[in-house]
Amino acid sequence: MIRVRYLLTDDSNGTIGDVMDAAMDAIQTLAPRLDRNAELLADQVFEALQDNGYGEFDGVIPALSEALGDQGLTALRVRAEAAMDAPITLDETEYFGVLMSVERRLEMAKDSHDRTLRMILSDVADAQGDVDAWLSQYSAQQLTYHTIAPNAARRLLKAGRAEDALRIMETCIASEKGKGRAFDSPEVDSAHFACLDALGEEANLRSAMWTRFETRLCAETLRRYLSRLHDFDDDEALLNARTHVRTYPDLLQGLVFCVSWPDPGLAADVILSRHAELDGNAYEILTPASELLKAEHPLAATLVWRLMITFALQNNRAKRYRHAARHLASCAQADLAIADYGAFQSHEAFVDDLRRRHPRKQAFWDKVEQQGRI
């Protein structure tokens, strides 16, 4: 048996994890050549997974499934099921320290132990193509969770059980609606679409896609929706979509859509009409938006740059002064292409206003001078 020795080390950049993933890929390539007894190999895999605190052996069952074969996979399942029923010993609680009660340590050790066993049983079920065994690892309530239901549905679809998959997704979506679905869960909608598509429910599929676009402004879903429409219907639908984006409550999410599509004209319309709603702190969205706009819509791009400049100065974000100075130089360059500022300040007036409001931000003004153009 190959033994792996390792030292505890920081892996915040994922380097070691990538190495272990590559090792699993190599094991999967070599697995068909192994001539080890299947049950002996199953024992070794089982023992390795009992000491998998850093996920170093994640994926070992799929990687070795061909070498394990049905005999070895069944042996793994039997060992895991037996271990699930076995009591936890005090020795297994040492990892959790001594600052809590014995009962609490036993409870935590049992939870950790069973989580590993459930992973083994799930991987074995997948390897044997037994979707019901995979489903049996979860309660009916757990199968409604947005983190579990899509995986269940995709396994059922692969097994040719689209109606069962759709029932799981509909139950999941209904339960999430009760919680408001404040967060986006694209995997839920994607699995739902796959179920409807498999069953040929075209009208319901289009309705579900449009609902996702309306609520999340998902550019990829809109593309998929438009691709399913007849000629000319897609043009009208796209006009409706653009109208929806213009009035979408979350303006930043609207800009994310414009950048993703991409649609610089729509982004310009949104910014010129609703710029007062924008948060200058959202540089991770505003920066790509300004890049999208600067060539064809310099006034809209300028308003975006001004927002980021103003936020940095008003909130004393010294680390952003370098970027703010660069944005001011971009405003100066865009000024050459702007014939009419309309109701907005001219570039000269904006710079004068900055000097009046922030005369003591010398670190910023020094960086502006270095840019050479304001």
C-alpha positions as CSV (number, residue, x, y, z in Angstrom):
1,M,0.0,0.0,0.0
2,I,1.3,3.5,-0.8
3,R,1.5,5.6,2.3
4,V,1.3,9.4,2.0
5,R,3.3,11.6,4.4
6,Y,2.5,15.3,4.6
7,L,3.2,18.3,6.8
8,L,0.6,20.8,7.9
9,T,1.0,23.9,5.7
10,D,-1.0,26.8,4.5
11,D,-2.8,26.2,1.2
12,S,-4.7,29.4,1.0
13,N,-3.9,29.7,-2.7
14,G,-5.1,26.2,-3.5
15,T,-1.7,24.9,-4.7
16,I,-1.7,21.7,-2.6
17,G,-5.3,21.0,-3.4
18,D,-4.5,21.3,-7.1
19,V,-1.6,18.8,-6.7
20,M,-4.0,16.3,-4.9
21,D,-6.6,16.8,-7.7
22,A,-3.9,16.0,-10.2
23,A,-2.8,12.9,-8.2
24,M,-6.4,11.7,-8.3
25,D,-6.5,12.1,-12.1
26,A,-3.3,10.1,-12.3
27,I,-4.7,7.4,-10.0
28,Q,-7.8,7.2,-12.2
29,T,-5.6,6.7,-15.3
30,L,-3.5,4.0,-13.6
31,A,-6.4,2.2,-11.9
32,P,-7.3,-0.2,-14.8
33,R,-3.7,-1.6,-14.5
34,L,-4.0,-2.5,-10.8
35,D,-4.2,-6.2,-10.1
36,R,-4.8,-5.9,-6.4
37,N,-7.5,-8.0,-4.7
38,A,-10.7,-5.9,-4.9
39,E,-11.7,-6.4,-1.3
40,L,-8.2,-5.7,0.0
41,L,-8.2,-2.5,-2.1
42,A,-11.6,-1.6,-0.6
43,D,-10.2,-2.0,2.9
44,Q,-7.3,0.3,2.1
45,V,-9.5,2.9,0.6
46,F,-11.8,2.8,3.6
47,E,-9.0,3.2,6.0
48,A,-7.5,6.1,4.1
49,L,-10.8,7.9,4.2
50,Q,-11.0,7.6,8.0
51,D,-8.1,10.1,8.1
52,N,-9.2,12.6,5.5
53,G,-9.4,15.7,7.6
54,Y,-8.1,18.0,4.9
55,G,-9.9,16.3,2.0
56,E,-6.7,14.9,0.6
57,F,-8.4,11.7,-0.4
58,D,-11.6,13.2,-1.8
59,G,-12.4,11.6,-5.1
60,V,-10.5,8.4,-4.4
61,I,-13.5,6.2,-4.9
62,P,-14.4,7.5,-8.3
63,A,-10.7,7.4,-9.3
64,L,-10.5,3.7,-8.2
65,S,-14.0,2.6,-9.2
66,E,-12.8,0.6,-12.2
67,A,-10.1,-1.2,-10.1
68,L,-12.5,-1.8,-7.3
69,G,-15.2,-3.2,-9.6
70,D,-18.6,-4.3,-8.3
71,Q,-17.0,-6.6,-5.7
72,G,-14.8,-3.9,-4.2
73,L,-17.5,-1.3,-4.3
74,T,-19.9,-3.6,-2.5
75,A,-17.3,-4.4,0.1
76,L,-16.9,-0.6,0.7
77,R,-20.6,-0.2,1.1
78,V,-20.9,-3.0,3.6
79,R,-18.0,-1.6,5.7
80,A,-19.5,1.9,5.7
81,E,-23.0,0.7,6.6
82,A,-21.5,-1.4,9.5
83,A,-19.4,1.5,10.7
84,M,-22.5,3.8,10.7
85,D,-24.1,1.6,13.3
86,A,-21.0,1.2,15.4
87,P,-20.7,3.3,18.6
88,I,-18.1,6.2,18.9
89,T,-15.2,5.5,21.3
90,L,-13.7,8.2,23.6
91,D,-10.4,7.8,21.6
92,E,-12.2,9.2,18.6
93,T,-13.1,12.4,20.5
94,E,-9.5,13.5,21.2
95,Y,-9.5,15.7,18.1
96,F,-12.2,17.9,19.6
97,G,-10.2,18.8,22.7
98,V,-11.1,18.6,26.4
99,L,-12.8,22.0,26.9
100,M,-16.3,20.6,26.4
101,S,-18.4,17.9,27.9
102,V,-17.8,14.2,26.9
103,E,-21.4,14.1,25.5
104,R,-20.7,17.1,23.3
105,R,-17.4,15.6,22.1
106,L,-19.1,12.3,21.3
107,E,-21.8,14.1,19.4
108,M,-19.3,16.0,17.3
109,A,-17.2,13.0,16.7
110,K,-20.3,11.0,15.6
111,D,-21.3,13.8,13.2
112,S,-17.8,13.9,11.6
113,H,-17.6,10.1,11.4
114,D,-21.0,9.8,9.8
115,R,-20.3,12.6,7.3
116,T,-17.3,10.6,6.0
117,L,-19.4,7.4,5.8
118,R,-22.2,9.1,3.9
119,M,-19.6,10.4,1.5
120,I,-18.4,6.9,0.9
121,L,-21.9,5.5,0.4
122,S,-22.7,8.3,-2.0
123,D,-19.6,7.8,-4.1
124,V,-20.2,4.0,-4.1
125,A,-23.8,4.5,-5.2
126,D,-22.6,6.8,-8.0
127,A,-20.0,4.3,-9.1
128,Q,-22.5,1.5,-9.2
129,G,-25.2,3.6,-10.9
130,D,-27.6,3.2,-8.1
131,V,-29.5,6.4,-7.9
132,D,-31.9,5.1,-5.2
133,A,-28.9,4.2,-2.9
134,W,-27.6,7.8,-3.4
135,L,-31.0,9.3,-2.6
136,S,-31.3,7.1,0.5
137,Q,-28.5,9.0,2.1
138,Y,-30.8,12.1,2.5
139,S,-34.1,12.7,4.3
140,A,-37.1,14.0,2.4
141,Q,-36.4,17.4,3.9
142,Q,-32.8,17.4,2.9
143,L,-33.8,16.6,-0.7
144,T,-35.5,20.0,-0.8
145,Y,-32.3,21.9,0.0
146,H,-30.9,23.9,-2.9
147,T,-27.5,22.4,-2.2
148,I,-28.8,18.8,-2.6
149,A,-31.8,18.8,-4.9
150,P,-30.0,19.7,-8.1
151,N,-27.5,16.9,-7.6
152,A,-30.4,14.5,-7.0
153,A,-32.3,15.7,-10.1
154,R,-29.3,15.3,-12.4
155,R,-28.7,11.7,-11.2
156,L,-32.4,10.9,-11.8
157,L,-32.2,12.4,-15.2
158,K,-29.2,10.3,-16.1
159,A,-31.1,7.3,-14.9
160,G,-34.0,8.2,-17.3
161,R,-36.3,9.2,-14.5
162,A,-37.2,12.8,-15.6
163,E,-40.6,12.9,-13.8
164,D,-39.0,12.0,-10.5
165,A,-36.3,14.6,-11.1
166,L,-38.9,17.3,-11.8
167,R,-40.9,16.5,-8.7
168,I,-37.7,17.0,-6.6
169,M,-37.0,20.3,-8.3
170,E,-40.5,21.6,-7.9
171,T,-40.5,20.7,-4.2
172,C,-37.1,22.4,-3.8
173,I,-38.3,25.6,-5.6
174,A,-41.5,25.7,-3.6
175,S,-39.6,25.4,-0.3
176,E,-37.1,28.1,-1.4
177,K,-40.0,30.5,-2.3
178,G,-41.1,30.2,1.3
179,K,-37.7,31.5,2.3
180,G,-37.9,34.4,-0.2
181,R,-34.9,33.1,-2.3
182,A,-32.9,36.2,-1.4
183,F,-29.8,34.6,-2.7
184,D,-29.3,33.3,-6.3
185,S,-29.0,29.6,-6.8
186,P,-28.4,29.1,-10.5
187,E,-27.8,25.4,-10.1
188,V,-31.5,25.0,-8.9
189,D,-32.8,26.8,-12.0
190,S,-30.4,24.9,-14.3
191,A,-31.5,21.6,-13.0
192,H,-35.2,22.6,-13.2
193,F,-34.7,23.6,-16.9
194,A,-33.0,20.3,-17.6
195,C,-36.0,18.4,-16.2
196,L,-38.5,20.4,-18.2
197,D,-36.4,20.0,-21.3
198,A,-36.1,16.2,-20.9
199,L,-39.9,16.0,-20.6
200,G,-40.5,18.2,-23.6
201,E,-42.5,20.8,-21.6
202,E,-41.5,23.7,-23.9
203,A,-44.1,26.2,-22.6
204,N,-43.2,25.7,-19.0
205,L,-39.5,25.7,-19.8
206,R,-39.8,29.1,-21.5
207,S,-41.8,30.5,-18.6
208,A,-39.2,29.3,-16.1
209,M,-36.4,30.8,-18.1
210,W,-38.2,34.1,-18.4
211,T,-38.9,34.1,-14.7
212,R,-35.2,33.6,-13.9
213,F,-34.3,36.4,-16.2
214,E,-36.9,38.7,-14.6
215,T,-35.8,38.0,-11.1
216,R,-32.0,37.6,-11.5
217,L,-31.2,39.4,-14.8
218,C,-29.2,36.3,-15.9
219,A,-27.8,37.0,-19.3
220,E,-27.1,33.4,-20.1
221,T,-30.6,32.4,-19.3
222,L,-32.0,35.2,-21.6
223,R,-29.8,33.9,-24.4
224,R,-31.1,30.4,-23.9
225,Y,-34.7,31.7,-23.8
226,L,-34.3,33.8,-27.0
227,S,-32.7,30.8,-28.8
228,R,-36.0,28.8,-28.3
229,L,-38.2,31.5,-29.8
230,H,-39.4,31.7,-33.4
231,D,-38.0,34.3,-35.8
232,F,-39.1,37.9,-35.0
233,D,-40.5,36.7,-31.6
234,D,-37.0,36.9,-30.3
235,D,-36.6,40.6,-31.3
236,E,-39.8,41.6,-29.4
237,A,-38.6,39.5,-26.4
238,L,-35.3,41.3,-26.4
239,L,-36.9,44.7,-26.4
240,N,-39.1,43.6,-23.5
241,A,-35.9,42.4,-21.7
242,R,-34.1,45.7,-22.2
243,T,-37.1,47.6,-20.9
244,H,-37.1,45.4,-17.8
245,V,-33.4,46.0,-17.2
246,R,-34.0,49.8,-17.3
247,T,-36.4,49.7,-14.4
248,Y,-34.9,46.8,-12.4
249,P,-34.7,47.8,-8.7
250,D,-31.1,46.7,-8.3
251,L,-29.3,49.1,-10.6
252,L,-25.9,47.5,-10.0
253,Q,-27.3,44.1,-11.1
254,G,-28.6,45.9,-14.2
255,L,-25.1,47.0,-15.0
256,V,-23.8,43.5,-14.4
257,F,-26.3,42.3,-17.1
258,C,-25.2,45.1,-19.5
259,V,-21.6,44.1,-19.1
260,S,-22.4,40.4,-19.5
261,W,-24.6,40.7,-22.6
262,P,-22.8,43.1,-23.6
263,D,-25.0,46.1,-24.3
264,P,-23.2,49.5,-23.9
265,G,-26.2,51.4,-25.2
266,L,-28.5,50.0,-22.5
267,A,-25.8,50.6,-19.9
268,A,-25.6,54.2,-21.0
269,D,-29.4,54.7,-20.8
270,V,-29.5,53.2,-17.3
271,I,-26.6,55.4,-16.0
272,L,-27.8,58.6,-17.5
273,S,-31.3,58.2,-16.1
274,R,-30.4,56.6,-12.7
275,H,-26.8,57.6,-11.9
276,A,-27.9,59.1,-8.6
277,E,-28.8,55.6,-7.4
278,L,-25.3,54.2,-8.0
279,D,-22.9,53.4,-5.2
280,G,-19.4,54.6,-5.9
281,N,-17.9,51.9,-3.7
282,A,-19.0,49.2,-6.1
283,Y,-15.8,49.5,-8.1
284,E,-15.8,45.8,-9.0
285,I,-18.9,46.5,-11.1
286,L,-18.4,50.1,-12.1
287,T,-14.9,49.6,-13.5
288,P,-15.9,47.0,-16.2
289,A,-19.0,49.2,-16.8
290,S,-16.8,52.2,-17.6
291,E,-14.6,50.1,-19.9
292,L,-17.8,49.0,-21.8
293,L,-19.0,52.6,-22.1
294,K,-15.9,54.7,-22.8
295,A,-15.6,54.1,-26.6
296,E,-19.2,54.9,-27.6
297,H,-20.7,56.6,-24.6
298,P,-18.1,58.9,-23.0
299,L,-20.6,60.9,-20.9
300,A,-22.0,57.8,-19.2
301,A,-18.4,56.5,-18.6
302,T,-17.5,59.9,-17.1
303,L,-20.4,59.7,-14.7
304,V,-19.2,56.3,-13.6
305,W,-15.6,57.5,-13.1
306,R,-16.8,60.5,-11.1
307,L,-18.8,58.3,-8.8
308,M,-15.6,56.3,-7.9
309,I,-13.5,59.4,-7.5
310,T,-16.0,61.1,-5.3
311,F,-16.5,58.0,-3.1
312,A,-12.7,57.6,-2.6
313,L,-12.2,61.2,-1.6
314,Q,-15.3,61.6,0.6
315,N,-14.5,58.5,2.5
316,N,-10.7,59.0,2.8
317,R,-9.9,55.8,0.9
318,A,-6.2,56.6,0.5
319,K,-5.5,53.3,-1.1
320,R,-7.8,54.2,-3.9
321,Y,-6.3,57.6,-4.7
322,R,-4.1,56.1,-7.4
323,H,-7.1,54.7,-9.2
324,A,-9.1,57.9,-8.6
325,A,-6.4,60.0,-10.2
326,R,-6.4,57.6,-13.2
327,H,-10.2,57.9,-13.4
328,L,-9.9,61.7,-13.4
329,A,-7.4,61.5,-16.3
330,S,-9.9,59.3,-18.1
331,C,-12.5,62.0,-17.5
332,A,-10.2,64.6,-19.1
333,Q,-9.7,62.4,-22.1
334,A,-13.4,61.7,-22.5
335,D,-14.1,65.4,-22.2
336,L,-12.6,65.8,-25.7
337,A,-15.4,63.6,-27.1
338,I,-18.3,65.1,-25.1
339,A,-20.1,67.9,-27.0
340,D,-22.8,68.5,-24.4
341,Y,-22.9,67.6,-20.7
342,G,-26.6,68.5,-20.5
343,A,-27.7,68.8,-16.9
344,F,-24.3,67.4,-15.6
345,Q,-21.3,69.4,-14.6
346,S,-18.7,70.1,-17.2
347,H,-15.3,68.5,-16.7
348,E,-13.8,71.8,-15.6
349,A,-16.6,72.5,-13.1
350,F,-16.2,69.0,-11.7
351,V,-12.4,69.4,-11.1
352,D,-13.0,72.8,-9.6
353,D,-15.6,71.3,-7.2
354,L,-13.1,68.6,-6.2
355,R,-10.4,71.2,-5.4
356,R,-12.9,73.2,-3.3
357,R,-14.2,70.2,-1.4
358,H,-10.9,68.3,-0.9
359,P,-8.0,70.8,-0.9
360,R,-6.1,68.9,1.8
361,K,-6.1,65.5,0.0
362,Q,-2.6,66.2,-1.1
363,A,-1.8,62.5,-1.7
364,F,-4.6,62.4,-4.3
365,W,-3.6,65.7,-6.0
366,D,0.1,64.5,-6.2
367,K,-1.1,61.5,-8.1
368,V,-3.3,63.6,-10.3
369,E,-0.2,65.7,-11.2
370,Q,1.7,62.5,-12.0
371,Q,-1.0,61.6,-14.5
372,G,-0.3,64.8,-16.3
373,R,-3.8,65.6,-17.5
374,I,-6.9,66.7,-15.6
